[in-house]
Every structure is written in C-alpha cells, then in structure tokens.
C-alpha cells in the first residue's frame, strides 16, 4: 500500500510505495490529488503484476 502526500511549501503531490521491500518516493507531476491517487493506483497494479519499473524500459540502445 502506498501513500500520496505533499511536502511542506510544495504544490506537487508525491508518491511513496514499496517495491521488493524498498520504499520508492517519486513525484506525481501534478497538483491534483485525484490524479496523483490514480497514478499511484496504476503503479501499485504494475508492482503487483511484477512488471519492470525502470526508466530504461522501452528505450533502445544504439
């Protein structure tokens, strides 16, 4: 289970969730809490399915 929170003095919502026992904190990129919660739900679904969660997934190396 993850959480959506806002740091003091910031407008962008942050996401915190766990993958393989390690906490991952990342920006949602939005100031709308509903959109941030929906993004977190999608990420948690991908984690449950075991899908790779790397920024290099889908990139080609030339």
C-alpha positions as CSV (number, residue, x, y, z in Angstrom):
1,X,0.0,0.0,0.0
2,X,1.3,3.4,-0.9
3,X,0.6,6.9,0.0
4,X,0.1,10.3,-1.6
5,X,1.4,13.3,0.3
6,X,2.5,16.9,-0.3
7,X,5.8,18.3,1.1
8,X,5.6,21.5,3.1
9,X,5.6,24.5,0.9
10,X,5.1,22.5,-2.4
11,X,2.2,22.2,-4.7
12,X,3.1,18.9,-6.4
13,X,1.9,15.7,-4.8
14,X,4.5,13.0,-4.0
15,X,4.0,9.2,-4.2
16,X,5.5,6.7,-1.9
17,X,5.2,3.0,-2.4
18,X,7.2,-0.2,-1.8
19,X,8.8,-2.5,-4.4
20,X,10.6,-5.6,-3.2
21,X,10.6,-4.3,0.3
22,X,12.2,-1.0,-0.6
23,X,10.5,2.4,-0.3
24,X,10.3,4.4,-3.6
25,X,9.4,8.1,-3.5
26,X,8.7,9.9,-6.7
27,X,6.9,13.0,-7.9
28,X,3.4,12.6,-9.4
29,X,4.0,15.6,-11.6
30,X,0.6,17.1,-10.8
31,X,-1.0,19.3,-8.2
32,X,-4.4,17.5,-8.5
33,X,-4.7,14.9,-5.6
34,X,-7.2,12.8,-7.5
35,X,-4.8,12.4,-10.5
36,X,-1.9,11.6,-8.1
37,X,-4.0,8.9,-6.4
38,X,-5.0,7.4,-9.7
39,X,-1.3,7.3,-10.8
40,X,-0.3,5.6,-7.5
41,X,-3.1,3.0,-8.0
42,X,-1.7,2.3,-11.6
43,X,1.8,1.9,-10.3
44,X,0.7,-0.4,-7.5
45,X,-1.1,-2.5,-10.0
46,X,2.1,-2.8,-12.1
47,X,4.1,-3.7,-9.0
48,X,1.6,-6.4,-8.1
49,X,1.8,-7.8,-11.6
50,X,5.6,-7.9,-11.4
51,X,6.1,-5.5,-14.4
52,X,9.5,-3.8,-14.6
53,X,9.6,-0.3,-13.2
54,X,12.8,1.2,-14.6
55,X,13.2,4.4,-16.6
56,X,15.3,2.4,-19.1
57,X,12.4,0.0,-20.0
58,X,11.4,0.5,-23.6
59,X,14.5,2.6,-24.6
60,X,16.7,1.4,-27.4
61,X,20.4,1.4,-27.1
62,X,22.2,2.3,-30.3
